[in-house]
Amino acid sequence: MKKEHLYFQDKECGHPNHLRRTRGLVITYQCNLDCLYCYVSNKSDKQMPLDVAKQAIADSFVDRSGNSFQEVEIDFLGAEPLCAFDKIKEIAHWMWNQPWPKPYILFATTNGTLLNEEMKDWFRTHRERFVLGLSYDGDEETQNVNRSDSSTQIDLDFFQKNWPQQPIKMTISEKTVHRLADGIIFLQEKGFNIHANPANGTNPWSEASIAEYSRQLAKLIDYYLDHPEVPPVSLLDVDLKTLLTSRSSFENKYCGAGVAFDVVDVDGKEYPCHLFSPLVLSKSKIYALRSLNFHAKEPFIDPKCKNCVLENICPTCYGMNYRSTSNPALREVTLCKLYMLQILANCKLQAKMLARKQSLSAEDKEIAYVIQTIYQLLNKKTM
């Protein structure tokens, strides 16, 4: 398998790779933590039988939708997937001993607390064909508040040494937003790439917390200007030019759930995403989904976004929307406010970086024009 199949920037369902068919296996409903913002509603000791896993994997190489995918990604999902490490290990060795028609990669995101030396040795041996991503929320204090006092149980160096290109999945909670910049700087100075997002599906943030988010982004701007050798975190690395080139979600869906991505539950039933599965939703909410066409775009259009300047790049998660509002289209208002502040911060950082250049290229001038346009429009909306 070519190395470029192993690493990719983002594991969020809102950023699909349309050349890759991704299938998630809900390998276990178990988890050993109780994170502040956890969306898993139905934790239990259920695990996926081996025969169900094998059939789900075999089916993932069959193109039933006509998307002509070129590679396959198998995601082991939980709750916490390493609660079922022995089963994952058995499935992986079975896969590696079978002929498959397309390149593939195995992946799991873990909280990192269950890794013992035996597991580390196994993952280290197979790191070129099994990528293990880490969820970790910043510095030790932030991690402990958000994720069950777990910082001392996690070997950060193990992840950085074995999968240096795989970003840490960092979730920003309202309770720890005041430590956002310190947490990002802490992880970046350890050599990590970070994919950070505000928690979804939680209670609306207070205006004070939203203002604090803006202050933390400003603190990060100062840090990157003082340390130009450090690449900005994903929050401050938005390609603003895509505002001029990206197609609106009124033409295309943002997420590949149910099309380029699907999930198989422990009983073999298929769902568009783990967020639409019994791991997260009640039976009544799942039943209400039966008529939703995930290949159509209309059910996923939020009408209040139609005239927003950011609509064509604004991230959304249909599963979290549905869990929170019973409508996969409706974004949470807090996330809209936070994203506007995030884009304003991107404009400020990129404008200051351009100002340091002695001369501007044609591309730089294009970016400057986009920055000016966005900054003016968003300042009007936030004033």
N, C-alpha and C positions, 0 to 999 in steps of 0.2 A: 504494500500500500504506500502511496506517495505521502510524504510527510505533510503536505499542505492539507490533506484530508483530516489531520489530527486536531488542528487548532482552529478556533474561530472566535470572533470577538465577543459573542453574546449568547447567553443561554435563555434569554427571555422569550416567551412565545410571541411577543410583539415584534420580533425581528427575524423572520424566517429567511432561510437560505433556499431559494426556489429550485436550486439544483440538487438539493438534498431531501430525501424522504426521511422524516424523523418520526419514530414510533416510540412512545413511552410505555414502559411496563410498570404498573403499580405493583411493585414486588412485595411491599409490606405496608400495613396500616400502623405499624409500631413506630414510636419515637420516644427517646429518652429525655428530651428537653420540653420546656413549655415557654416558647418565645413570646415576647410581648405582643407581637402583631400577627401571630400564627393564624392562617386561614383554614387549616385542617380541622374540620369539625367532628370527624368520626374516627378517632384513633381507636385501634383495637389490636388484637394479636393475630389478625388475619394475614396470611402470606399467599403468594401465587404458587400454585402447584407447578412442578417442572414441565409436565406435558402441556399445560396452558402456555407457559413461557415459550416453549419450543415452537408451538404452532403459531403464536403471535409473531415470533421472529421470522419464521419461514414465510408467513403472509406479507411481511414488510417488504420483501423483495419483489412482490407482484404489483405491477402498475395497474391499478383498477380505475384510476381517475384520468388517465391520459396526460399526466403532467410530464412524462418522460424524464424522471429524475435520474441523476448520474451516480449517486452514492446514497448510502443508508447510514443513519445514526440511530443506535438503540440507546435510549435513556432509561436507566433504572431509577424509579421514582419511589418516594414514600409520602408521607411522614419521613422517617430517616432510613434511607436504603441500606445502610450498613448494619442495621438490625438483622438483615437477612444476608449477611456477607457470605456464609457458606453456600447459600443457594445461588447468589450472584457468581461466585467462583465456579460452581459446577456448570452453570449456564454458559459462562464465558469459555471454559475449556471445551464444552460441546460445540460451541460456535466455531472455535478456532480449528476444530477437526473436521469441519464440513466444507464442501465446496460451495461458494456463493457466486452469483453472476455479476455482482457489482462490488466496488470497494465499500468498506464499512468501518465504523468506529464505535466503540462502546463508551458510555459516559454515565457518570453519576455525580450529583451534587450532594455533599455531606456537610453535617455540622462539625465534623472532625473529632468529636469527643470519644468515639468508640475505637479509633485506630490503635491497635496494639502492635507489637513488633512483628508478629506473624503476618498481619495484614499489610503492614508497611513493606515487608520484604516481598510479598506477592505483588502489590501494586508497583513497587519499584522495578521488579523484573518485567512487568508487562506494560510499563508506562507508555510505550510507543503505540499500543493498540487499545489501551483502556485509560481514558482521561478522567481524573478525579478532580472535580471542582470543589472549592470551599466557600461556604457561606460564613462571613465574618464581618462584624459591623463597625470596626474602627479601632480605637485604642482599647486597652484592657477595661477601663471603667465603662465605656460604651457597650462593649461586648457583654460585660457582666449584667448590666441593667437590661439590655434587650434580650439576652439569650442565656438566661438561667445560670448566671455566675459560672460560665464555662471557660473563661479565658485560660486558666491554668491547665486545662485538660487538652489543649490543642497545640500541636507541633507545627507552627507556621512555617518553619524552615523546610519541613518535609514537602509541603506543597510548592514552595518557591523553587526548590532545587529540582523537582521532578517534572513540573509543568509550568515553567516560567512564563509561557505565553498565555496561559489560561487565566483570565481575570478572576479575582475574588468577587463574589456576589455580595454586595454591601447594601443593607436596607437601612433607610433613615427613618427613625421614629420621632414622633413629636417630643417624647420624653427626653431624648438625647440629642436633639437638633443643635443644642448649644455647644456640643462637642464635635460637630460635623467636620470642621476644618482640621482640628487636631487629630481626629481619627484617620482622615484621608492622608494627612502628612505622615502620620505614624506608619501606615502601611506602605506608602510609596517609598519612604526612606528605608524600608526593608526590601525594596525591589519589586513590589507587587504592581501589576496592572489591576485596576479596580473598575468594576461596573457598578455604579451606585444609583439607587432610585429611592424616592420616598415610599414608605409603606403604603400599600393599596388596601382598600377594604376596611380601614379603621375609621374611628370617629373623626368628624371634621376638625381641622386644626384651629386653634384660636388665632386671632389677628396678631397677637404678640409672638406666637411661635412662627407664623408666616414671616413676620418682620425679622425674626432671628435667623431664619433660613437665608434671607437676603444678606444679612450681616456676615454670616458664615461664608457665603459665596464671595463676598468682597474680601474677606480675609484670605481666601484661597487665591484670588486674583493677585493680591500683593505677594503671596508666596511664590507664584509662578513667575512673576516679573522679577523677583529677586533671585530666582533659581531657574533660569531659562533652559538649563540642561534637563529639567524634569518635565516629562510630557504631562499636559493637563489631564486630570481625571475625566471620565466620560461625561460628567455633568457640565464640564467647561470645554468640551471638545466636539461641539455640534458643528457639522458642516453647514454653515448658514447659506451657502450658495444653493443648497437643495431647495430652498424656498422658491427659487426661480425656475427650477427644473423638475422637481418632484411632482408627480401626479397626485391630485387630491384623492382622499379616501371616498369622495363622492364618485370617483371613477374606479378606484381599487380599494380592496380591504387592506387594513393595516396588518392584520395577523393571519397566519396560515392555519389556524386551528380548524380541524375538520377537513383540510385539503392537503397541505404539505406536512401537517402534523396531526397525529391522533394518538390515543392512549388506549391500552387494553387493561381492564381492571382484573382483580385477582380471580374472578369467575370466568374470564374470557370475553366478557362483553366489551364492545368498543365504544369510546366516547371521543368527542372532538378534541378534548384537552383534559388534563387531570383536574382543572378547575371546574369542569362540567361533570365530574365523576362523583360517585358515592363517597369518595374520600373527603369531599368538600361540601357537597350539596345534599339536601334532604330529598327523600323520594318524591315528594310533591313537586319540588323545583325541577328535578330531572324529568318527571313526567310531562311538565309544562313545556319542555324543550322538544317534544317529539315531532312537532311540525316545523321547527326552525330549519331553514335551508342554509347550510354553511357555505355553499357554493355561490349563493346570491350575495349581493352587496347591500341591498336596501335595508335588511333588518339590522344592519350594523352602523347605520348613519345616524349620528346625533344631530338633530336639526339646529340646536343652539350653536353649533360650531360652524355653520355654513359660511358666515361672513368673517370668521376669525382669520387674521393674517397668518397664524401659525397652523391652521387646520391640516395642511398637507404634510407636516412633519411631527405633529403632536403625538406622543406615544399614547396608546390606549391598550387595555387588556379586556377583551370581551368577557372572559370568564369572571374576573373580579367585578366588572360592571354588573354582570348578571347576579352575582352573589350579593352585591350591595343594594342594587336598585330593582332587581327582577327584570331588567332590560339590558341586553348585551351592548346596546348602543350608547347608553347614558353614562358619560364620564362623571367622576366625582368632582365637585366644584373646587375642593381644596387642591386637587392635583392640577387643575387648570391654573389656579393662582400661582402655585409653585413653579409650574413650567414657564409661565410668562416671566417670572423673576429669573429663572435659569437662563432663558434666552437673552434677557437684558444683560445679565452678567457675562454671557458669551460675547455679546457685542462690545461690552466695555473692555474685556480682556483682549480681544482681537484688535480693537481700535488702538489700544495702548501698545500692542506689539507692532502694529503698522507704523505708529508714530515714531518708533525707534529706528526705522529703516531710513537710510539716506535717500533712496529713490524707490519708487513703487513700480512694479511690473504691471502688465495689463491685468493679470489675475488679481493682484493686490488692489488695483483700482476697482475691479468688479466687486471684491469683498467689501471695500470701503463704501461703495454705493449701497450694497445690501444692508450693511450695518446701519448706515444713516436712515434708510427707509424703515427698517424694523424698529430702530430706537425711537424714531418719531412716532410711529403708530402705537407701540406698546406704552410709551410714556403717556400718551393721550388716554389709553385704556386704564392705566394704573393711577392716574392723577385724581 
